[in-house]
Amino acid sequence: ETVNTPQLRAKAKVLLEGFYENGSMKTSLLENNLINNTQPFSDFPWAYNGSENVQNFPNNVSDWVLVELRDAANPDIVMAQKAALLRNDGIVLDIDGSEGVLFDNMTANSYHLVIRHRNHLDILSSTAVALPNNDAYDFTQSADMFFGGETQVAVLSDGKTAMIGGDTDGNGVIIVGDFNIYANELSATNEYVVSDCDADGHVTIADFNVYLPNISKIGISYIRL
């Protein structure tokens, strides 16, 4: 007999500073077949044990993200996690290509949204979001959408707000540890590695240039390790 478990779809829109160019995020990782078929968050610091994998990626995918639902009253409490795909226009997709992330065993309620990425500073919604939501929670609108406000955003050339690039060790602060990973991976070519902050598949000075302006940026306590 089939047991119907409650499901909840969370829609969000977010941009990655290092991936952004001429109005959208690069899709070079997908075009060059470099992007992992399996979710890349199983390692430290995420230690996420989901089995999400994609054989045929939807069009225009930039990379993977890890989406979390956090308790409305206490954003330290993670209620659910799921790896998802980020389209080049900022829309978060489920692995089947549908807009929004479908969470099993979750009921309609308000939750804070966390978006995590392999080499950008993780972010938390400034408010708890009533889910399911028809309109995506839009982190690209302004710093007001981010918990911590202007300290937590990169402002892009067109005024949109984005996740801050350069947190290659994923610990929520951008310091020399991130540089050391970059130095280790420098000259990697056609690889899917965390130091590739500008998403071209190579680790070069261009990635250092994403990291450099963000040295000493500190994520909010809820996402720091």
N, C-alpha and C positions, 0 to 999 in steps of 0.2 A: 504494500500500500504506500502511496506517495504522501509524504508529510510536507505540507506547504510551509516553508519557512518565510518569515517576513523579509522583504527586500526593500532597499532604500537606494535611490539614485542621488548622488551629489554632483552638481555641475559647477565647474570652476573655469576661470580663464586666467592665465598667468604667462609672463614672458621671462626669458632668461637673458640677462644682460649680455653675456659673452657670445650668445648664439645669434643676437639680433643684428640685422643688416638690411637696410633699404626697406623698412616697413614690415618685415616678417623674420621669423627665425630660420636659420639655415637647415637644410635637410640633407647635407652632405653625408652624414653617417649612414642614412638610409640608402642614398643613391649609390654609395660605394660599398654597400653590403658589409659595413663595419659594425652596425648596431647589434648588440646582443639579442639573440632570439629569446633568451630566458631573462627574467627580471634580474637586474644587477645589484640588488640590495641585500643579498644574503650575507655579505661580509660585514665585519666591523666597519663603521660604527652602527649600521642599521640593524644587522642581525635579524633581518626579516625572513621568515621561512616560507613565504608564499610560493606557489608553484606556477605562477603566471608565465606563459610562454606564447610566442606568436610565430607561426610559420610564414604567413603572408601578411606583411604589415599593411595597414591602410595607407593611402596616399598622403604625402606631405607630413609624415611624422618626423619630428626633430630628435626626440629622445624619450627615454623612460622617466617617469617621476613616481614618487611614493606618496600616496594620499592617505592622510589620517583623519579620523573623526575624533575630536577631543571633547571631554565633558564640558558642558556649557558653563557650569559653575566653577570647575577647577580644570583649567586647560593642561595641567600636568598629567591628567588621567587620559590615557589612550583607550578609546572605546573600540576602534576598528582600524585596520590598515589594509591597503591594497595597492599593488603596483599597477600603474596605468601608463598610457602613452600621451605625449604632448604633441599636438599638431602645430604646424609652423605659424598659425594665426593665434596661438595661445590657448585654444580650447583643449581641455583635458578629455581624453577618450578612454573608454574601456577597451580591453584588448580585442574585442570583436569589432572595434571601430565606431561603436555608438557613442554619442556625446554624453559625458558624465560617467561617473564610476558607480557601478552597481555593487552594493554591500549586502551580503547575506546576513540573516539573523539580526537585522537592525530595524528598529521601528521608527516611524515618523516622529521627529523631535527636533530640538535645536542643538546644534553641535558647532564647536569651533572647527575650522578647516586648517589642516597643516599640509603644506606642499614641501616635499623634500626632493633634492636633486643631487647628483653625484659630485658636482663641483660648484654649486651655488649655495649661498646662505639660505637655510630653511626659513620658511615664513609661516605665520599664524594669522588667521583672519582677525580683524580688530573686534568683531562681534561674533556672537554665536549665530549661526545661520539656520533658519527654519528649513528642514529637509523633509521630503524631497523638494527641490527648487526648480521651477520652470526656467527661470533666467539664471544663467551662470553667475556665481559670485565673482566679480570682476576685479582682480588684483591689479589690472593694468590702468585703472581709472585714475587713481590718486593714492598718495601715501596714507590717506585716511582709511583705506581698506586693509592696511597692515597693522597688526598689533605692534606698538612701538613707533608707528608713524615714520617720519622722515629718516630716522636713524636706520631703518630697515630696508630702504629702497635704493635702487639705482634709477636715476631719471634718464630716460633715453633721449636721443636727439629730437624726437618728435613730441616729447613731453609725457609720453606714457611711462608708467612706473613698472619696474621689473625686479626680479630677484638679483641679488648682488653676486657677481662672479668672483671666483678665486678660492672658495672653501674646499680645496681638493681632498682634505682628510675628513670632511663632513662633521666636524666637532662643534660648529657654531661660532668659531672665531677664526679670523683670517690673520695668521701670523707666520713666523718663520717655518713652522712645521709644514705649512702648505707649500712654501717655496722649496723645501727639501724634497718633497714628493715630485715637484716639477723638475728639479735638478736631476733627480734619479731617472725620470722618464724622458728627459730632453733628448730630442732627435728620434723619438719613436715615430714611425711612419706607417700610415694605413693601419692604425690600431685603435681599439676602443679602450681608452685609458682615461683615468680621472683628471690628469693634467691638461687634457685637451679642452680647455675652457672656451675656445671659440668654435668648437664643433667642426673642424675641417679634417679630422682624422690624423693630424700630425701634431707633435709637440714642438713648438718653435717659440721665438721671442714674442710672437703675437699673443701667445697664451700668458706669458709673463706680463704683457701689457694689460691684460684683463685683471690680473692679480694685483699689480703694483698700486693703482690708485685706491685699492680697497684694504690695504694693509692696516691692521688695527681695528677694522670693523668688527663689531661684536653683536651676535644674534641675541634675541631676547632669551631670558632664562629658560623659558619653556622648551626651547629647541636645543639648548646647549648641552653638551655631555659633561 
